[in-house]
Amino acid sequence: MRIGELDKLLVDLLSQDHPEITEVAALDKGHRRVRVGFASGAVATIMVREVQGPGVPSHSPYDIPKSVI
Protein backbone atom coordinates (compact mmCIF):
# COMPACT_ATOMS: atom_id res chain seq x y z
CA MET A 1 0.00 0.00 0.00
CA ARG A 2 1.30 3.45 -0.82
CA ILE A 3 1.59 6.05 1.93
CA GLY A 4 -1.10 8.23 0.34
CA GLU A 5 -3.52 5.29 0.19
CA LEU A 6 -2.83 4.39 3.83
CA ASP A 7 -3.30 8.01 4.85
CA LYS A 8 -6.68 8.19 3.08
CA LEU A 9 -7.79 4.87 4.58
CA LEU A 10 -6.88 5.94 8.11
CA VAL A 11 -8.58 9.34 7.71
CA ASP A 12 -11.72 7.63 6.38
CA LEU A 13 -11.76 5.14 9.27
CA LEU A 14 -11.00 7.69 11.97
CA SER A 15 -13.51 10.25 10.74
CA GLN A 16 -16.45 7.91 11.34
CA ASP A 17 -18.74 8.30 14.35
CA HIS A 18 -16.95 5.68 16.48
CA PRO A 19 -13.27 5.45 15.49
CA GLU A 20 -12.18 3.75 18.72
CA ILE A 21 -9.98 0.70 18.20
CA THR A 22 -11.71 -2.35 19.68
CA GLU A 23 -9.45 -5.16 18.48
CA VAL A 24 -5.91 -5.71 17.25
CA ALA A 25 -4.91 -9.18 16.11
CA ALA A 26 -1.72 -10.50 14.50
CA LEU A 27 -2.66 -12.58 11.45
CA ASP A 28 0.60 -14.26 10.45
CA LYS A 29 4.34 -14.54 10.94
CA GLY A 30 7.05 -13.19 8.68
CA HIS A 31 5.73 -10.08 6.95
CA ARG A 32 3.45 -9.32 9.85
CA ARG A 33 -0.13 -8.45 9.00
CA VAL A 34 -2.27 -6.93 11.72
CA ARG A 35 -6.06 -6.68 11.69
CA VAL A 36 -7.46 -3.60 13.44
CA GLY A 37 -11.15 -3.47 14.34
CA PHE A 38 -12.97 -0.22 15.04
CA ALA A 39 -16.11 0.47 17.09
CA SER A 40 -17.85 1.66 13.91
CA GLY A 41 -17.54 -1.89 12.54
CA ALA A 42 -14.78 -0.94 10.09
CA VAL A 43 -11.79 -3.28 9.82
CA ALA A 44 -8.35 -2.55 8.38
CA THR A 45 -5.55 -5.01 7.69
CA ILE A 46 -2.06 -3.54 7.54
CA MET A 47 1.49 -4.88 7.38
CA VAL A 48 3.71 -3.64 10.18
CA ARG A 49 7.47 -3.47 9.78
CA GLU A 50 8.39 -1.83 13.07
CA VAL A 51 6.81 -0.58 16.28
CA GLN A 52 8.28 2.32 18.22
CA GLY A 53 7.42 4.02 21.48
CA PRO A 54 7.84 3.93 25.24
CA GLY A 55 8.13 0.39 26.59
CA VAL A 56 8.48 -1.28 23.18
CA PRO A 57 11.36 -3.77 23.32
CA SER A 58 13.98 -3.87 20.57
CA HIS A 59 12.92 -6.19 17.74
CA SER A 60 13.80 -7.27 14.21
CA PRO A 61 11.87 -5.87 11.24
CA TYR A 62 8.45 -7.56 10.89
CA ASP A 63 8.91 -9.36 14.23
CA ILE A 64 6.38 -7.46 16.34
CA PRO A 65 6.78 -8.00 20.10
CA LYS A 66 3.74 -9.75 21.60
CA SER A 67 3.66 -7.12 24.37
CA VAL A 68 2.46 -4.45 21.92
CA ILE A 69 -0.51 -6.37 20.51
Secondary structure, DSSP 8 states (H G I E B T S, - for coil): --HHHHHHHHHHHHTSS---EEEEEE--SSS-EEEEEETTS-EEEEE-S---STT-----TT---GGG-
